[in-house]
Amino acid sequence: MADTQSAHGLQTPPWLRWTLIGSAVLVMALLVVLPLLMVLVSAFGKGFATWWAALVTPDAISALKLTLLTAAIVIPVNAVFGVFAAWSLTRFEFPGKRALLALVDLPFAVSPVVAGLCLVLLFGSQGWFADFLREHEIKILFARPGIVLATLFITFPFVVRELVPLMQQQGSEEEVVARSLGANAWTMFFRVTLPNIKWGLLYGVLLCGARAMGEFGAVSVVSGHIRGLTNTLPLHIEILYNEFDSTAAFAVSSLLAGLALVTLLLKFWLEARHADGLAKSHRRH
């Protein structure tokens, strides 16, 4: 009885509840939905033929290929690093553990432009590794390796940050049981750990891929903006807009927005599966 009265006492007034919901919907409509609709309207304003023509230019195709190539390299690297880092942070105790966990969040705190400048200081013509790179004829900046490195730096926390709380919540009891039954480390990982974290891993990979395809600041610093060679889709859009070719800029933007919408749909699906996995884990424990 007391619990029921307490619950009624804490119940939110209907007017306040609908005010908060309406405010949230209004803000999302103004900041997210309306700009996206404007991009789509501007992209198709002169017809499908004009939109398609902007997408099949050699520079646009090259930018799309480089964007997808960068994501294809960054995603598996971050997935492997994320799993190993999360496993280390949740299963072992070692000096500097908190410092390592803080370093994982560094790309969230540092501006992407600063990250790009750091790569310039390391691999530029006057950088720390300049002599070594010249001697071995290795080109990092203003080339694809620099773009990949910049994107790796910006995106590597996503998988780790999805897996660490999940693995902490699940605990290590099942892994201990598997080892006690004679399973080696790799068998334990593939038969016990990986199935338990697969939805969280996929969710982190999805976020990593979305950020990799949309990254602008760090990539802009290290790319050199060489058309057909080092321009990703965001950089290509900037160049088109600066040249007052707004129709083509919005057309390419709609392509990037379409990739974002696909990512959003996959995110909803993975969130549901992730929630189911957490619920099952909670029931087991």
C-alpha positions in Angstrom: 0.0 0.0 0.0 2.8 2.4 0.9 4.6 1.5 -2.3 1.5 2.3 -4.3 1.0 5.6 -2.6 4.7 6.4 -3.1 4.4 5.6 -6.8 1.4 7.8 -7.2 3.1 10.6 -5.3 6.1 10.5 -7.8 3.9 10.3 -10.9 4.6 13.1 -13.3 1.7 15.5 -14.1 0.4 14.9 -17.6 1.0 18.6 -18.6 4.6 18.4 -17.7 5.1 15.0 -19.4 3.6 16.2 -22.7 5.5 19.5 -22.5 8.8 17.7 -22.2 7.9 15.2 -25.0 6.7 18.1 -27.2 9.9 20.1 -26.5 12.1 17.1 -27.4 10.2 16.4 -30.6 10.4 20.1 -31.6 14.1 20.3 -31.0 14.8 17.1 -32.9 12.6 18.3 -35.8 14.4 21.6 -36.0 18.0 20.3 -35.5 17.8 16.9 -37.3 14.8 16.3 -39.4 14.4 19.7 -41.0 18.1 20.0 -42.2 18.0 16.5 -43.5 14.8 17.2 -45.5 16.3 20.4 -46.8 19.4 18.4 -48.1 17.1 15.9 -49.9 14.9 18.7 -51.4 18.0 20.6 -52.6 19.6 17.4 -53.9 16.6 16.4 -56.1 15.3 19.9 -56.8 16.5 19.9 -60.4 15.5 16.3 -61.1 16.8 12.8 -60.8 19.1 13.2 -63.9 21.0 16.1 -62.4 21.3 14.3 -59.1 22.6 11.2 -60.8 25.0 13.2 -62.9 26.6 14.7 -59.8 27.2 11.2 -58.3 28.8 9.6 -61.4 31.5 12.2 -62.0 35.1 10.7 -61.7 35.8 12.9 -58.6 32.6 11.7 -56.8 33.2 8.1 -57.6 36.8 8.4 -56.4 35.7 10.0 -53.2 33.1 7.3 -52.6 35.7 4.6 -53.2 38.2 6.2 -50.8 35.5 6.6 -48.1 34.5 3.0 -48.3 38.1 1.8 -48.5 39.0 3.8 -45.4 36.0 2.4 -43.5 36.8 -1.2 -44.7 40.3 -0.8 -43.2 39.4 1.1 -40.0 36.4 -1.1 -39.0 38.2 -4.5 -38.6 41.3 -2.9 -37.0 39.1 -1.2 -34.4 37.0 -4.3 -33.9 40.1 -6.4 -33.1 41.7 -3.7 -31.0 38.4 -3.0 -29.2 37.9 -6.6 -28.2 41.4 -7.0 -26.9 41.4 -3.7 -25.1 38.0 -4.4 -23.5 39.1 -7.9 -22.5 42.3 -6.5 -20.9 40.5 -3.8 -19.1 37.7 -6.0 -17.7 39.6 -9.3 -17.0 43.0 -8.2 -15.7 44.4 -5.9 -13.0 47.6 -4.1 -13.9 49.4 -0.9 -13.1 48.1 2.0 -15.2 44.8 0.4 -15.9 42.9 3.6 -15.1 45.3 5.7 -17.2 44.7 3.3 -20.2 41.0 3.6 -19.8 41.3 7.4 -19.8 43.5 7.3 -22.9 40.7 5.4 -24.7 38.5 8.5 -24.3 41.1 10.9 -25.6 39.7 11.1 -29.1 36.4 12.1 -27.6 38.1 15.0 -25.8 40.5 16.2 -28.5 39.4 18.2 -31.5 39.7 16.2 -34.8 41.7 19.1 -36.2 44.2 18.8 -33.4 44.5 15.1 -34.1 45.3 15.9 -37.7 47.9 18.4 -36.7 49.5 15.8 -34.4 49.9 13.5 -37.4 51.5 16.4 -39.3 54.0 16.8 -36.4 54.8 13.1 -36.6 54.8 12.4 -40.4 55.2 15.8 -42.0 58.2 17.1 -43.9 59.6 18.5 -40.7 58.1 15.9 -38.4 59.7 13.4 -36.0 59.8 10.6 -38.6 60.5 12.8 -41.6 64.1 11.5 -42.2 63.0 7.8 -41.9 60.1 8.3 -44.3 62.3 10.0 -46.9 65.0 7.4 -46.7 62.4 4.6 -47.3 60.3 6.6 -49.7 57.2 6.2 -47.6 54.4 8.8 -47.9 52.0 9.2 -45.1 50.6 12.7 -45.3 48.6 13.8 -48.4 48.1 10.2 -49.2 45.7 7.3 -48.2 47.8 6.1 -45.2 47.4 9.5 -43.5 43.7 9.4 -44.0 43.5 5.9 -42.6 45.6 6.8 -39.6 43.5 10.0 -38.9 40.3 8.0 -39.1 41.7 5.2 -36.9 42.6 7.8 -34.2 39.1 9.4 -34.2 37.1 6.1 -34.3 39.0 3.6 -32.1 37.1 4.4 -28.8 33.7 3.3 -30.1 34.1 -0.5 -29.9 36.0 -0.3 -26.6 33.3 1.9 -25.0 30.5 -0.4 -26.1 32.3 -3.6 -24.8 33.7 -2.5 -21.5 30.4 -1.9 -19.6 28.9 -5.0 -21.2 31.8 -7.3 -20.2 31.9 -5.8 -16.7 28.2 -6.5 -16.3 28.5 -10.1 -17.6 31.4 -10.9 -15.4 33.9 -13.7 -15.9 32.1 -16.6 -14.3 31.4 -18.5 -17.6 34.9 -18.0 -18.8 36.3 -19.4 -15.5 34.0 -22.4 -15.8 35.2 -23.0 -19.4 38.9 -22.8 -18.4 38.2 -25.2 -15.4 36.7 -27.7 -17.9 39.9 -27.7 -19.9 39.2 -25.1 -22.6 42.3 -23.1 -23.8 42.2 -19.3 -24.1 41.2 -19.2 -27.7 38.5 -21.9 -27.3 37.1 -20.0 -24.4 37.1 -16.7 -26.4 35.3 -18.1 -29.4 32.9 -20.4 -27.6 32.0 -18.2 -24.5 33.2 -14.6 -24.7 32.5 -13.8 -28.3 28.9 -15.1 -28.3 28.2 -13.1 -25.1 29.5 -9.8 -26.6 28.5 -10.2 -30.3 25.7 -7.7 -30.3 27.6 -5.1 -28.4 30.5 -5.7 -30.7 28.4 -5.2 -33.8 26.8 -2.1 -32.3 30.3 -0.6 -31.7 31.4 -1.6 -35.2 28.4 0.2 -36.6 29.1 3.4 -34.8 32.7 3.2 -35.8 31.8 2.8 -39.5 29.4 5.7 -39.3 32.0 8.0 -37.9 34.6 6.7 -40.3 32.5 7.6 -43.3 31.6 11.0 -42.0 34.9 12.2 -40.5 36.0 15.6 -41.8 38.3 17.5 -39.4 41.3 15.2 -39.0 41.1 13.9 -42.6 40.9 17.5 -43.9 44.3 18.3 -42.3 46.2 15.3 -43.6 44.6 14.7 -47.0 45.9 17.6 -49.0 42.5 17.9 -50.8 43.9 16.3 -54.0 40.9 15.6 -56.3 40.6 12.1 -57.4 43.2 10.9 -54.9 42.8 12.0 -51.3 39.3 13.4 -51.1 36.7 11.5 -49.2 33.0 12.3 -49.5 32.9 15.0 -46.8 35.9 16.7 -48.4 34.4 16.4 -51.9 31.2 18.0 -50.6 33.2 20.9 -49.1 35.0 21.5 -52.4 31.8 21.5 -54.4 30.1 23.9 -52.1 33.1 26.3 -52.1 33.0 26.3 -55.9 29.3 27.4 -55.6 28.2 24.1 -57.2 25.5 23.7 -54.5 23.3 21.3 -56.5 26.2 18.8 -56.8 27.2 19.4 -53.2 23.7 18.6 -52.0 23.5 15.6 -54.3 26.6 14.1 -52.8 25.4 15.1 -49.3 22.2 13.1 -49.9 24.4 10.0 -50.7 26.2 10.5 -47.3 22.8 11.1 -45.6 21.5 7.8 -47.2 24.4 5.9 -45.7 23.6 7.5 -42.4 20.0 6.4 -42.6 21.0 2.9 -43.3 23.3 3.1 -40.3 20.4 4.4 -38.2 18.2 1.5 -39.2 20.9 -1.0 -38.4 21.5 0.8 -35.1 17.8 0.4 -34.1 18.0 -3.3 -34.9 21.2 -3.9 -33.0 20.0 -1.9 -30.0 17.0 -4.2 -29.7 19.2 -7.3 -30.0 21.7 -5.8 -27.6 18.9 -5.1 -25.1 17.7 -8.7 -25.4 21.3 -10.0 -24.8 21.6 -7.9 -21.7 18.2 -9.1 -20.4 19.2 -12.7 -20.9 22.5 -12.1 -19.2 20.8 -10.5 -16.3 18.4 -13.4 -15.9 21.3 -15.9 -16.0 23.1 -14.0 -13.2 
